[in-house]
């Protein structure tokens, strides 16, 4: 396994040492190429080492992990950031994701979660390195290979940047003018926009895998040029003498869809002849693709009688109600499901799509005005949406609409939690005191504490988490570890005595938890205070 470079950043020396010594980085595919104990030092080390991945604490003095990310983004360095944050730093973690962080991990770090995250980061880096190597090879070919030069010319031609006469000159120079049997067919494809809502983190990775697989499958049977469409998919312009090519391409697309296991929208143009046929097939596929993406269907084909598949707008009223209902219930999961169905029910015409979006947002706003959670910030977002509706394309309108509704649910949950927290302040204060007094009780649990304050255990657990921003189990572990640190620093009793005092009677398990929490074994920690 090729080891990739990793830089670890934490301004707490003990925690940094714990990260270095506790985990098998080589087993996860990395070698620690550098460390830093401050944001300023991190920037310098990252610029020198040029790591593939940076694992950094998010909250540091003076220069935070966020500032480090922003500074590195100003350079030409390409590295993945994995940020570490406590529950109280959740807002920081969200900002890190907005800045393009690959992932964030909560402290204390779960071994399995760290391993999974690092393996995913390793795979992403390797795929990117492979892509860059292929691109570098492609650039070299561009200089000395006429076929690659032809690829550039065709892409510029279909994008309207080169006139048809210039393209003919290139083909004549290369002695490659299309014959009477040559046909051009364009395939447009992309991941369904609905998948961006269902799994936004996997959206770009799925697109990369899709296009890569299409290159491999098409390349085995056909000669093609590829034209990038940016956010509007990718076009494969097929050159063939095969009269049955359209059917074969459709079969290949179905094969790719099954392999990628993603929601793919794809279209195939009719075959056309001549240089002009390249441009005609591209435009036809592009137009069909816009219809396909709006309705969320599978493969479209331009047949003699028109489009073979089309989405139905029936039942849109019911889909509106499902969205409003999901927001009223503050259910992000139900909103996601309802919104996907909403998208599939949109009509083909873009102006009608805007009207549908406008309608569902108005219904939601009316419901909010009669309920709670309609803050000034949310009001402003709705108003901005209405003001800019006509200037947004269909895909962007969908993104903005869904994001606002997600923000609404998040705000309503926050308000609801605040009300709930105020109502149960007395109960939770008594629960916290009870926990402090009974840390030595090995059987201490959410059930026993809930019973002490006369609350349902499930309900108590939810209110507890909303109040302390961590689960009961995490809170209890934190209290026990802090108590253990205090006793070790005071030099009171043996390790066995301390185990008894904090309710963890198995010394080996206690040592494991303590090292995970502090980065040191209890015996090592105790020596520092002798």
Protein Blocks (a to p, Z undefined) as FASTA:
>chain_A
ZZdddddddfbfklmmmmmmmpcfklnopacfbdcfbfklmmmmmmmnopabdcddfbdg
hiafklmmmmmmmmmcdcdddddddfklmmmmmmmmmnopabdcdddddfklmmmmmmmm
mmmmmmmmmmmmmmmmmmmmmmmmmklmmmmmmmmmmnopacfklmmmmmmmnopaccfk
bccddddddddfklmmmmmmlmmmmmmmmmmmmmmmmmmmpccddddehjnopadddddf
bfklmmmmmmmmmmmmmmnopacddddddddedjklmmmmmmmmmmmmmmmmmnopacdd
ddfkbpfbdcdfehklmmmmmmmmmmmnopaklmmmmmmmmmmmpcfblklmmmmmmmmm
mmmmmmmmmmghiafklmmmmmmmmmmmmmpcfklmmmmmmmmmmmmmmmmmmmmmmmmm
mmmmmmmmmmmmmmmmmmmpmkbcfklmmmmnopafklmmmmmmmmnopafklmmmmmmm
mmmmmmmmnopajfklmmmmnopablklmmmmmmmmnopafklmmmmmZZ
